Amino acid sequence: MRRLFDRYFKDLPKEVIALTGVSFSVALGFGIVAPVIPVFAKSFHVSALQASAVISVFAFMRFASATPSGWLVNKFGERAVLWVGLSIVGVSSALAGLSQSYEQLLVLRGLGGTGSSMFTVSAMSLLLRVVNAEHRGRASSTYQSGFLLGGLAGPAVGGLVVAASIRAPFFVYSGTLTMAACVAYFALPKGLGHPDHDDNRGPAEPHMPLRAALKLREYWATLSFNVTAGMTTFGMRTALLPIFVIEVLHKSPAVSSMGFLASSIAQAALLLPAGRMTDVRGRKPTLLLGAFLLTFAMLVIVYHESLAQFYIYMALVGASMAFLGAGASSVIGDIVAGRKGGPVVSTYQMMSDFGIIIGPLVMGYLRDVTNGFQMPFIVALVITVMFLVMVIQMPETKTRQYTRVD
């Protein structure tokens, strides 16, 4: 156990340990409740579109509240916004489990999306501020591993929970969020992230303004990554591939589940190597490797002919996300350079939610109008290639000084 602990957390600040625990608790609960949400919504005798809207409203409110969340981080500090955001999601989830109408469920899930945005922006901002440039890749990968492992464990536990009641997963989710909020409140130092003090390092440096970040090619590359990931790995992989498996490959839905498992295993296996590569070799080489892997994955699925190609595609996507996630978040950390950067981080996060919102719509529309999968797959490939070009053109950020950017 000690060896495993050292492998993940050696030389990393204790705040990274706390944030990884928070991410695991959040993902565990979400993995339990996510499959139940549309089923619970349908229990109110609504249409499939209305049931889907309960999922969409969460993502939409995350997107809409990202900018205010960034402002709150700069105003009140990461720690305060973190535990308050988790508390909002926890309370709203418990109340959602008590919903007596579809309208109540819809409003409460939207409120949960607002709290989720506060948590995501503040946690990422805090993570990137408490680690130095030499450990940002490892810290980001370790933090992401909490989400990944929790997401893998959640559905397994959820099968047991939902057997008790269709409402039970909401209360379990609320419990895991309460644990995460307690970790954020008690395990993180109270002065951490205070807007008038830079932790224990003296007076806080000036904020990193969003307008300054928007002048940088490397920042645009990270924004492009989040849009690309949202549209392709969520929009195409989640919305289309389960249908593709049934209609084209003529396999059961269990094959889709195995494909997602292959993707998660590949990502989990490469998270720590990706973090080390980011810290040792640099951000750009890591992003380039991830972008090439994602592009190759899209080529594989465009020329889809066999079940083996489907599994190869899923594994390649998982591998690419390990490198892209570590590289992109480290670039954001380099740009913020230890300063308050709430709007910079929130805009980065907002692009992910934007991709997740429009991805399923665009890919689904292309599937309907062409009556096939070739066109949405080609569009996903084009989007990925455009992102690859942006990474090729960006400079290395690990050794670049951003403290005087204005």
N, C-alpha and C positions, 0 to 999 in steps of 0.2 A: 504493500500500500504506500509506504514511504517512497519507494522508487517511482511508482506511478505519479504520486504527487509532485515529486521533483521534476519528472518529465514534462509535466504541464506548466507548473508554476515557478520553477526555479528562476531566480533573478527578476521575477515580476513583482510589482507592488501588490500589497495585500488587497487593494481596491479591485484588482483584476479578479482575485479569488471571489470576492463578494459579488461582483457583477456577473461572473460566470454562473454562480449559484442562482442569481436572480434570473438569468436567461434560461437556465434549465427548468426552474419552477414554472416560468411563464409558458415555455414550449410544452412542457408536460401537460399542463392544464388545457392548453389550446388543442393539443393532440387528442385529448379526451372528449372535448366538447364539439370540435369542428364537424365531425361526421353526423352529429345529432341535430345541428342547427336547422338545416332544411327540413328534416323529418318532423321536428317539433313545430316548425312554422306551418307545415301541411296539416298538422292536427287541428288547426283553426279553420280548416276547410277553405283554404285559399288556393289560387292557381300556382302553377310551377314558377311563373314569372315572379309572382309576389313572394314566394318562398325564397327564390334566388336573390330578391332584393334585400332580404335580411343579411345576406352575406355581403352584397355590394355596398350597403349603407355603412358597414364597418370600415371598408377600404376607402370609401368616399370621405368619411369624416376624418380618417387618418390623413388623407391628402389635404382636406380643407383646413385642418388645424395644425399642420406642420409649421407654417410660418409663425402663428401665434406661440407655438411651443418653443421655437427658437428665441423669440423675444422674451418669454418667461425664463428661459435658461440664463440669458444675459442679465435679466433683472433680479432674479431671486437665487440663482445658483443651481447647479445640476442636482445636488442631493435632494433639495426640497422638491423640485419638479419631479424627480424620479419617484419618490415614495408617494407623493400626492397622485401622480398619474396612475401608478399601480393600484392605489386605493380606489380610484374612480372606476377602473375596469373591474376590480373585485366586487365592489358594491353593486354596480350595474349588472354584473353577471348573476349575482345572487337574486337580484330583483327580477331579472329576465327569467330565471327558473320559476318564479312565482307568477309570471304573466298570465293574465286571464283573457287576453285578446291579442290578435295579431298586431294591432297598432301599438300596444304597450311593448311588445317584443321588439318591434322595429325601432321605436324611440330609444329603448334601453341599449340595443346593440349599437346604435349611432353614438350614444353617449360613451359607450365602451371604446369606440374607435377614437374619440377625442383623448381619452386617458391613455390609450395605447400609443398615440403619437407623442404625448408628453414623455412617456417612458422611453420610447425608442430614441428620440432626439437627445434627451438628457443623458441616457446611458452611454450612447455613442460619443457624445461630447465629453463626458467625464472620462471614459476609457482612453480617449486620444490625448487628454490633457495630463493624465497622471503617469504616462509612460514616456520614456525618452525615445529619440529617433531610432536607437539601436534595437529596441524591443517592440516597436509598434506592430510589426508583422506577426510576431508570436502572440502578442497580447490580443490582437484582432482575431487570430485563428482560434485561440483558446476560448475567447468570448463566444465566437460562432459555434464552437463545439458544444457549448451548453445548449444552444437552441437545437442543434442537430440531434444530440442524444435525447433530449427531452421530447423532440418531435417523433423519434423512433419509439420511445417507450410509451408515449401517450395513447396511441390507438390500441396497443395491447392491453393497457389498463382500462381503457374506455369500454372494451367489450364486456368486462366484468361489471363496470359501473352501470352501464345502460340496461343491463339485465334486471337491475333493481327498479329503475324507473326512467322514463324518458326525460324527466326533469333533473334527475340526480347529477348528470355530468355538469350542469351549470353550477351546482353547489360545490362540487369537487374542484372545478375550475376556480371558483371564488376562493376556495381554501388555499390552493397553490399560489394564487395571486396575493393573498394575505401573507403567506409565508415570505414571498418575494418582497413585499412592502416592508415587512419587519426586518429582513436582512438589510434592505436599503436604509432603513431608519436607524437601526442599532449597530450594524457592522461598519457603516461608513462614518468617519469622523464628522462631528457636527459642523465644524468650520469648513468642511470640504466643499469647494465650489461657491463659497460666499462671494458675491459680486465685488466686494471691496477689498478682498484679500486673496492672494494667489496661494491658497493652502498654507504651507509652512515655509514658503520660499520668499516671503516679503510681499510688498505691494503688488497688486495685479497689474499685468501689462495691459495696454490698450486692447480693445476688442478687435477682432479681425472682421472688417466690414465685408458684407456680401458683395458690394460693388467692386471691391478689390479682387476678390476671388473670381468674379465673372470676367476679369481681364486675362485670366490665365488659361492657356490651352489644356493644361493638365487637369484643371477643375472641370472643364467641359468634357474631358474624356471620362471622368468619373460619373458625371451626370449621364453621359451617353451609356455607360455601363449599366446603370440602374434602370434606365428606360429599356435597354435591350434585354436585360435579365427579366424584367417584368413582363415584357411582351412575348418573349420566346420561351423562357423556362417556366413561366406561369401561364401566359396566354395560350401558347401552343401546346406545351407539354401537359398541362393540367386540363385544359378545356377540350382539346382535340384528340390527343393520343389515346385516351380510353375508348373513344368512338372508333378511331382508326384501327385499334387492335381487334375490335369486334367486326367491323364492316370490311376491312381490307385483309387483315391477317386471319380472320375467321377463328379467333381464339376467345376464350372466356375472359371475363373481367379479372379473374385471378392473375392472368398474365400481366395486366397493367400494374397490379399491385407488386408483382415480382420485379417489374421494370423500375418502379419507384424505389423499391428496396435496393436494387443494384445501384441506382443513382446515389442514394444516401450512403451506402457502404463505400463507394468510390470517393465521395466527398469527405467522409469521416476519416478514411485512411490517409488522405492527402492534406488534411488541414494543417497539421503540425509541420510537415515538410514544406508546405507552401508558405507558412509563416516564417520559417527559418530562411527560405530562399529570399523572401522579401527583405529581411533584415541584413542578409549577407550579400546577396547579388544586386539588390536594388528593387525599386518599385516597378520600373518599366519592364525589365526582363520578365518579372513575374506576371505582369499584366499581358505582355506579349504571348507568353506561353498559354495563359488561360484563354486569350482571344483566339489563338490558333486552334486550340482544342475545341472550343465552341464552334468555330467555323467548320472544322472537320466533321463535328457531330452533325451540323446542318447538312453538309454534303451527303453524309451517310443516309440521313432520313429522306432527303430529296429523291434519292435513287433507291427508294424502299422496295425490297423484293422478298425479304425473308424475316423470320422471327429473330434470327441471329443479328441482323442489322438493327432491329429495334432495341435489343439488349445492348449492343455496342453503342448506339446513340445515347441511351439512358446513362450508361456508365461514363461516357465522354462528357456529357453535360454535368454530371456530378463532379468529375475531376476538374473541369474548367471552372466551376463555381468556387472550388477550394482556392484556386490561385487568384481568380478575379476578385473574390471577396477580400482576401488578405491584402492584395495589392492596392485596390481602390480605397479601402478604409485607411491604409497607411498614407496614401497620397493626401487624403483629407487631413490627417494628423499633421503631416509635414506643412501643409498650407496654413493651418491654424497656428502651428508652432507654439503650443502651450498657452495660447491666449483664449479668452472667451470667444467662441465662434458659433453661437447658437444658430443664427440664420444661415451660416455656411453649411452646418451639419443638417439643419432642417430642410434646406433646399435639396441637398443630396438625397435625403430620405424621401422627400416629396416626389422626386422623379421615379423612385421605385414604385410608390403607390400609383402614380400616374400610369406607368406601364402595366401594372396589375389591373387597373380599371379598364383601360382601352384594349389591352391585349386580347382577352377572351372575345370582346365585341368584334374587333377587326378580323381575327382569325375565324371566328364563327361566321361572320358575314361572307368572307371569301369562300369558306366551305360551302355555304348555301348557294351563292350565286354561280359558282363553277361546278357545283355538284361533285366535288372531288377534293382531294387533299393536296394535290400537286401545287396549286397556286399559293395556299397559305404557307406551305413549306418553303417555296421559293422566296416569298416575301420575307420570311424569317431569316433566310440565308442572306438576303440583301441587307437587311438591318444589321446583321452580325458583321458582315464585311465592312459596312460603314463605320461601325464601332472599331474594328481592327485598324482601319486607316487612321482614325483619330489617335489610337494608342501609338501607332508608328510615328506620328508627328509630334507627340508630346515629349517634353524633356524629362530627364531623371530628376526626381524631387528629393531624394534622400539626403543629398549633400548641399542642396540649394538653400539659401537663406531667405526667409520670407518676412523677417521681422520689420523690414522697412517698406514692404509693399503697401501702397496706398492708392 
